């Protein structure tokens, strides 16, 4: 009997432990939670602050493993960048060397106050062909490394960088691609890429502008119009655009004096620094971007046996700072 009772108890225990079917139940209806929030004023969008981790800024290749551009005795490997300063943007004094084996500089002031400099890497340490450097003391000291360019067309070996800061804090870089680098009469192309951190750029679709023997683009927004000034040998030519992306040729600015850099100096006045092959770096002013009047004198004179070119001015506390290239003068 006890055995029978034990068996019955065991069967009841097993039945109690077996999983039971779950019956569908209607969802519980609950009243929506009422949260009373104080209305906050809507703030206008603020420009992005360029975030850069300088500790991660480095060159793609060491100097020992680099591919220096030393095949041209007048090329970027033999160029040096200097810094000079002026109270009025006309009379410059002092000369500080900042980079060797670097060429074609351009600079912008970031929203956080730093200066970002872009140039051609004559050392050949950068797969993109370009360097980027940052300074928080108006160009006296720098942190530098390789610019990274993501291009679906594998555009490496970019040249002649020109950078502008867009209203939202994005950096747009214009640069030259040489489809036929061995043909001096070839039609060269200006492309563009954008970046949020000033180091990593993504190429935009389409060619901004192309022209025979084009080099050294200089991009500025004057009024509501974007201008691109480009060198064709010693001649400077202007093209314009309503959006900064598609440019149409306008006119020749000057026959002798190219490789320019244009900056705003007053509400309705821009100064264009440019290279004069025989006189050094000169300047001119304009209010419309097409008609320019030369300033008197020369901004930077070349030392004997050298050329000075590729001016890159930027406003600083107490005046202006100008970065420029010095190279050997070829006979």
N, C-alpha and C positions, 0 to 999 in steps of 0.2 A: 504493500500500500504506500509506504513511504517512498518506494522507488517510483511508483506511478505519480505521486504528488510531485516528486523532484523533476520528473520528465515534463509534467504539465507546467510547472513553474519555469523551467528552462525554455519551453516553447513560448510562453507568454513574454519572457524577457527578450527573446530574439525578435519577436513580433514588435515589441515596443521600441527596439533599437533600429529597426528597418527604416529607411528613408520614406517619408510620407509624400504623397503628391501635393504639389503646390497649386492651390486654387487661384485662378485669376480674380483679382479684386479691382474694383474701379479705382482710378487714381484719386488721391486725396485732393480735394479742391481747397485751396487756401486763398485768402484775400491777398491781393498784391500789397507788398510792403510799401508803405508811404514814407518816403524820406524827404524831409523838407530841407532844401539846400539854399544857402544864401547866394544870390546871383553875383558872380564876379565879373568885373569889366574885362572885355576881350582886349588883349594886348596885341599890337601889330607884330608881324613876324620880324625877327631880328636876324641880321646877317650871321651866317655860320662863322664860328671862330675856327681857324685852321688848326687842327690838332696834329701835332707832330711829335713822335717819340725820337728825339735825337740820338738816344742810345741804340736805336735800331738802324741808324743811317750809316751805311758802309758802302764800299765799292765792290762791284761784282768780281773783279779780279785784283790780285795783288800786283804791285809794280813788276815783280819778277815774272809773272805770268801774263802781263798785259801785252797789247799789240799797239805800240806807240805809232802815232801818225807822223813819223819822221822821214817819210819818203819825199816830202816836199820841203825844200830848204826855207820856204817862206810860209809854211803851213802852221797849223795850230800847235804842234809840238814845240815850236820855237817862239811861241807867244807868251807874254806875261801880262797879268792883270794888275792894275794899279788903282789906288784910291786917292782922290784929292777933294778939297772942300772950298766953298765960297759963301760969302754972306749974301751976295746978290745974284748968283747964277751966271755971272759974267767974268769976274776976276777970280781965278782959282789959284791956290797956293798950297804947298806941301805935296809930297809924293810918297805914298806908302805902297810897297809891294804886298799883294794879298794872295795871289795864286800864280804858280809857274805852270807852263805847259797847258794853258787854258786859253780859250779864245771866244770871241763873239758873246760878250756878257749882256744880260738884261736883268733888271731888278724890279721888284714891286715891294710895297709896304703892306704887310698882312694886317688883318684886323686886330691881332694881338700886339701890334707894334713892331714885330721883328721885320727885318729885311730878308727876302728870299732872292737869291741870285741863281741864275741859270746860265750855262755856257757849254761850249764844245770841249769835250775831254780829249785834249791832245795826247795824254798818256795812253789812251786806249784801254782804260780800266772798266769802262761802262758799255754794256751790250747795246744800250740805246744810243750810244755815242755822246750822251750829255751828262753833265754833272748838275747837282743841286746843292746849294749851301745856304745855311741860315745864320743870321747874326742878330744879337739883341743889344749891340752897342754901336749901331749905325755903321757897321762894316769894318770895325777895327779887328775883331776876332770872329772866327767862323767854325761851324761844324759842317762837314761836306761828305758827299757820297754819290752813288750812282742814281740817276733818275730812272725810274721804271716805266716803260711804255708798253702797254698792252695793245697790240695791233692785230686785227684779224688778217691783215695783208702782210704781216711780218715786216713792218717798216722798222728796221733797225738801222743804225747809222744816220739818225736824223741830224740836221744841222741848223744853225742860225736860229736858236730859240728866241721867241718873243712872247712875253706873258702879260696878261691883263687880269685884273681882279674884277669879277662880276658882282652885281649888287647883292647876291645871296651869299657871297663869300667863296664861291667856287673860283678856282683858277683855271683860265683857259690859256693853253699854250699853242702858239702857231709855230710851225717849223717847216723847213724846206726838205723835200725829198728829191734827189737827183736820179731820174729814171735811167739816164745814160751819163754816168759821171765822167767818162772819158771823152765825151763830146762837149766841147766848150760852147757850142751853138745850140745845145739841146733845149727843149722846153721843160723848165723845172716847175715843180708843184709845191704849193703851200697847203699843208694839212693842219688839222687842229686836234687837240685832245684836252680833256678836262680832268681835274683832280680836286678832292676835298682836303687832302693832307699836304699837297705840294710836292709829294715824292712819287706817288703812284698815279699815273695818268692812263686814261682809257681813250683810245682814238675815236673821234667822231666820224660818222659816215660822210663820204664825199670830199671832193677837193674844194678848198676855199677859193683858190685862184691859181692860174698857171700862165706862164709867159716865158718867152725865149730869153735865156740867160739870166733869169730872175735869181737874186740872192737877197739875203738880209732883210726880211720883212720887218716893218715898223708899224704897229697897229695902235690907233688912238681913236677915241670917240670925241668928236668935236661938234657940239650942239647935239642934234639928233642923228647925226650921220657918223658911221664908222668909216675910217680911212685906213688903207694899207699903203704905205710908202715902201717901195722896193728898189733895190739897186739893180741897174743894168750897166755893169762896169761903172764908170764915173757919173753916169746919168741917174737921176732920181725920178721915178715915175709914181703917180698916184692912182689908186683905184678906190671906189667907194661902195658902201653897202648900207641898207637900212637896218639890217639885223646882225651884222658882224659875221655872217656866214657865207653869203654869196656876194662876191665883189665884181664890179664892172670898172674897166679902165676909164680914167678921166683925162689926164693930161700929164705932160712932163713938167716937173716942178723946177728942175734946173739941170743944165747940161754938165756942169762941173761941180760935183759935191753930192755924194750919196752916202749910203750906210748910215741912216739917220735914226734918231730916237726922239719922240715927240712927247712933251709933258705940258700940262696946264699950269700956268703961272698966275693967272688972274681969272676973274669970273668969265670974261669973254676974250681971253688971250692965251695963246699957246706958244711955247718956244720949241723949236726943232734944232737939236744939235746934230751936226753932220760932219763927215770927213772930207777935207779938201786935200787932195793928193800932195799938193805942193806947200800948203800952209798949215796943216795940222787939223785940229778940231775947231770948227766955227759954229755959228748959230744964226737963226732967223726967227721972226715972229709972225703970227697970223691970227686972224679972228674967224676965218672961214675954212681953213684947212687946204685951200687951193692957191691962195695968193700970199706969198711970203716976202717979207722985207728983211734983208740981212742986218744983223747987229754989227756995229763997227768992231774992228779988232779980231783977235783970235783967242779962243778959250784956252787951248792947250797947244803949245808948240812942240814939235818933235826935236829930239836931240840928234846930233849928227850921226848918220848911218842907220837911223831908225825911222819907222813910221808910227804914228799914233792914229787910232781909229776905234770904231765900235763904241761910241759914247753911250753910257747908261746912267742918266741923272736920276736923283731922287731927293725929294724935299726932306730936310732934317731940322732938328732944333737949331735955330739961329741961322738958317740958310739952306744951302744945297750941298749934296755930296755927289761927286761924279766918278764913276768907275769907267775904265777904258783899257784898251789893249795897246801894248807896245810890241813891235816885231822888227825883224831885220829888214832894212831897205835893200831891195834887189836891184842891181844895176841893169 
